[in-house]
Amino acid sequence: MGTSKQSFGFLFLVSILLSGNFFICRSLADGVTAEEARQLRDEVREMFYHAFDGYMEHAFPLDELRPLSCEGEDSLGGYALTLVDSLDTLALLGDREHFTTSVEWIGKNLQFDINKTVSVFETTIRVLGGLLSAHLIASDYATGMKIPSYDNQLLNLAEDLARRLLPAFDTPTGIPFGSVNLLHGVDEHESKITSTAGGGTLTLEFGVLSRLTNDPIFEQVTKKAVLGIWARRSKLDLVGAHINVFTGEWTQKDAGIGTSIDSFYEYLLKAYLLFGDEEYLYIFQESYQAAMHYLFNDPWYVEVNMDSAAIVWPLFNSLQAFWPGLQVLAGDIDPAVRTHAAFFSVWKRYGFTPEGFNLATLTVQQGQKSYPLRPELIESTYLLYKATRDPRYLDAGRDMVASLQYGTRCPCGYCHISDVEFHKKEDHMESFFLAETVKYLWLLFDLAVGPDNLVENGPYKYIFSTEGHLLPATPQISLKREHCSYFGAYCKDSDSKQGSETSGVSADPQETNGSKIYGSWVHTGFPSDSFLESTSVPGLIKGLCPGLTHGQKYGITYLPLVDTAPEDVSPNQKEPSQPTVVQSHSVVVVSDQGAHLIQSKPNSDHKNAQEVSRGGPESDPPKI
């Protein structure tokens, strides 16, 4: 894949997916009329409240619901996990009453100074992510869901929780332990083995927290963990499934896109999209290229030895189903369409996707017959429909709603399926059913009938965390480290002061006033020179940064006059007179249709732009 083509496809697809108004024409599936799509959206809404009300009535404040027996259980840490995980779904549905009362209860009652050993990964994506997402909604008038009485209680809880997780990162490699005690830190007998996903899927939540608290430690430790994993990749640019956090040795060298590795890939791309850190993009591009070369057996993916690329496991596991959605974000639509069709053929065969499906025998893998209400295939269905408007994805969504309603609905919620071949129910409902599964289904059908929600029509562009939490590309988050010369930049008073005090002209015409030119983008030297090393402009935010000088708002830095006739220069050495210097900076303009970067490049030629495939109708899904 050519670099220019890949980059264009990536930026074009991002602009499509982050813009709620890109498509004017909204085609519906042959069997899904506009009215039926509306009914399906309302049915999914009812599914959410059947499960949410069941949890609140029978399980709250325990972590999760047992939907068959209508009881509760503490499964993670004993801190109302399902409620925290559901907060931004309540906001997305426009339920101000439940959202407000839930936020207020959590702010008054939740605490983390408890003697519980918890998963760093699960606590981060479910609890920390849930608190941060809800905080960003409840504290901002622009979301339409601001709570007048709210005073950063969830942000304070998130910071307290994250600090209790920090001891897990105290390892020689920087890769965190898998578990930590919230009161006492890491136990001396804690396992030194962790998964790649567990160590490399923390950047979004911790990075957002750093930007909201102005404390870089959270972002620093999680990026160090990612770099620690990537530094130990094989010569094929593949990573294994499990690693020793002390020695850095791989204890399981199976490379794949599913179990134990999946969201490592996901957060590389999403960290770039949300924070604009090009180092994440570089790692993603290298790792994605390797995955497509060594793991992709069109349209399926296999697991191989990370050193030799020998196939070790011809298996589709349900966690792989996120991959087509990630490919959509990366602009690689064609393989995403084919792979989704293959994965969905498994769903159609059993009514659900089993945890494991053997590609050699074309049967459910022994010991992996369950379906724990996973959202990954539904997420990819939503993203592919958003990118292509192909009616097949509405058909798929309708089938998924039918499977969930007739196969998993229980008296108080929705049950796990312990065996997809016999549809045997299990008395458990993961919190992610409310955080992700019904959320993506609702978004799918709301998009079909004309979206009216925070994601599609809200004030910001949103990135979904791996738990489905809404993380907005606000100026404070996405432009935290940008300089103030851009429209929509976020600047603190100290940053503006530092910029206003900068003076003098660099001897290098390409480095003036502490700036460096990267192509046609200009980055100034404040707030920190280290930023110059690897950051680009996300270009996702609209609006002006208040409190900036006229020059900073409009991309102009005024420099002092240059004395063109120094006293020490003899008449024979006198330089030609120099004009008054006014340093002009590039300006990022964000259109209403997406994140398009308008660069100050004269005579730009747009004829080389290549259209990204929108995944039109294909042949029938692969038969199995």
C-alpha positions, 0 to 999 in steps of 0.5 A: 500500500503506497504511503500517499494513498494510505495517508489520503485514505486514512484522512478521508475516512476519518473526515467521513466518520467524524462528521455527522453530516457528510452524507445527505442521501440516507439509503435504507435496506430493502427490508428495512423501511424508514419506519422500521428503522425508527421502530428498531431504534426504539426497540433497542432503546427499550432493550437498554432500559429493560437491562438498566432498570433490572440492574438498578432494581435488583443489583445496584449498587453491586457491580453487575446483574444476574438477569435470570435470578434477578440478583446482583454480584460484585465482579470487579471492585464493588463500586457500582460498575454497571452504573458507571459504565452506563453513564454516557449511554444515558446521556446519549439517549438524552435521559437527563433525569437518570443521567443527573441522578446517577452522576450525583449519586456516584459523586456522593457515594463512590470511593476507591480507598478499598482493600480490593485487588483489581484488573488494571485494564478492566478498571481503566476502560470501564470505570476510569473511562466511564467517569471521564466520559460522564464528567466531560458531558456533565460539565459542558453546556455545549453537550446539552446535558450539563448538570448545574450542581456538578462540580468536578466530582467525577473528575476528582474520583477519576484522578484518585482512581488513576493514582491508585493504579499508578503503582502497577507501572513501576516495572523495569520495562514500564509495562504495568502489572495486570493487577493492583490493590487499590489500597496497598499497591502491587502485591509482592506475589503478583504475577509478572506476566501480562497481556499485550492488550492489558499493557497497551490499552490504557493511553486514551483514558490516562491521556485524557486525564492528564489533559484535564488535570494538567498532570503529565504523569498519567500520559507518560506512564501509559505511553512508556508502556506502549513503547516498551511493548513495541520495542520488543516486537519481532523482526517481522513487526509482530507482537506476542500475546503475553509478556514478562513485565520485568524481563521483557521476554515474551511468554506467549509468542502467538501473534494475532488481532484477537484475544490478548492483543486486539485493543493494542492495535486499536489504541495506537490509531485512536491515540493519534486521532485524539491526541495528534501524536504522530509516534502512535500513528507511525507505530500503527502503520508499521504494525498494521502493515505487518498484520495484513501481511502475516495474519490476513488470510483473506477474508479471515485472520489467523494467529502465527508465531511472531518470529517465524510467521508460521500459523499456530492457530487457524481460529476466528475468535469473537474479539477479532470482530472489532478489526473491520471497524478499525480498518474503517477508521484507517481508511482500508475499506475493501478488506473490512467489507470482506472480513465483516461479511465472513464474521457475520456469516458465523453470526447467521449460522449460530445466531451469535458469534462464539468465542472461538470458531475453528477455520480448519474444521468450520465448527465451534471450537471446543471450550469456546462456545459461549457468547457473553453479549460481546459488542465487537461485531455490532461496532464494526457494523455501525462503523461500516454503515456510517462509512458506506451507507450500504443497506446490508448493514441495516439488515445485519443490525436487524438480525442482531436485534432479533438474536438478542431479543429472542435468544438472550432476553431474561426476566431482569436483563440479558443473559450470556449464552453459554453454548451458541449451538443450543442457545443455553443461557447463563445467569450473568450480564456484563456491564459492557452490554449497556456501555457498548452493545446496545449503544452501537445498535442504537447509533446504527438505527438512529443514523439510518432515520436521521441522526439526532444525538450527541455523537452525530450532531454534538459540538465535538467529534468523538472517539469511542474508547475500547469500552465504547465510552465517548471521548470528545476531541475538545480543544483541552484534550486534542490541542493541549500541546498545540501552540496558540496560532491555530483556530480552536487552540487551547491555551493556558495563561502561562502559555500565552504569556510565554508566547508574548515574551518570545522575541528575536529572529533566528539565524535560520530562516526556516526556524524563526521565533522558536518554530520549525516548519514541517512541510507547510505546517508551522509549530511554534516553540511554546509551550514546550520544545519537546512537542516539536519532535512528533506532534501534528495537527489533529484539525478536529476542533472549531472555535476560537481560543479566548484570551489570546492576542490578536496575532495568536488568534489569527496565526500571525506573530509580530517580530521586532524590526531588524536593524539592517545597518550594524555599526561594525559593518564597513561600507564594503561589507554592508548588507542589502537592506532587509524589509520589516519582518512579519512572521506568518504561520499556517492556519488550520481551518476546520470545515463543517463537513469534517476535519479537513486541513487547509494548508498554506501551500501555493498552487496546491493540486487536488487532482491526485486525490484518490477516492476511497472505496465505500464498500459497495454491494459485494457478493454473498458472504463466504459460506461456511 
